[in-house]
Amino acid sequence: MAIDIAQKNRLCFEIMKLTFQLDLLISQAPLGLKFNMTAAQLATYNAIDTQKAAMMAELFHLMQLDRDI
């Protein structure tokens, strides 16, 4: 079952956008450390990280279906 390459590429692009958002959140924290984030920043970070993990799992599954990995 071949998955459209564009679909996998879009998913990769979205994962990278989330990665950059996470990096930006960390850079805005005092001393650039995650544990120095405010509760609101940490909640945002965790929500984005959870979304990214789900997208990575989806991409992994699609790649397995295509026997890319």
N, C-alpha and C positions, 0 to 999 in steps of 0.2 A: 504494500500500500504506500505509494509515493505521496509524500507531503510536498506541497508547493514550496519551492525554494524561497519565494518572496515572503511566505508566511514565517518561515524560520528566520529569515533576515530581519523582518519586522520585529520579531520577538527579541532577537539579539540586540537590535537598536534600542528597544524599550528597556531592556535589562541594563544597558549601558547608561541610559538617561537616569535610571533610578540609582545606579552606582554613583554617578556624578552628584546627584542630589544628596546622597548619604555623605559623600566626601565634603560637600559644602556645609552640611549641618555640623560635621565634626570640626571643620575649620573655624566655624563661628563660635564654638564652645571655648570657654576659658582654657588657655594653654593647649587648645586643639585636642582635648581628651574627652572621650565619650562620657566618662563618669563625672565630668564637671558640667554636664548639660543640665538645664533646668528640667523640671518634670514635663513641661509642655514640649520642649525640644526632644526629650527622650521618648515621649509618646509618639511624636511625629517620626522620629528615627525608627522606632520599632515597627510602626505601621508600614513604612516604606520598605524596611528590611523584610518583613513578612510577605509583602506583595512581590518583592524581588525573588524571594525563595520559591514562591509558588510559580512564578514565570520561568525560573530556571528548571524546576521540576517538569513543567510542561514541555520546555524545549528538550530536555533530556529524553522524555517519553517520545516526542516526535522523532528525535534522532535515532532512538532505538527502533522505532517502527520502520524507518528508512534504512536501517542497518549502517548508519553513519558511524556508530560506535558499538 
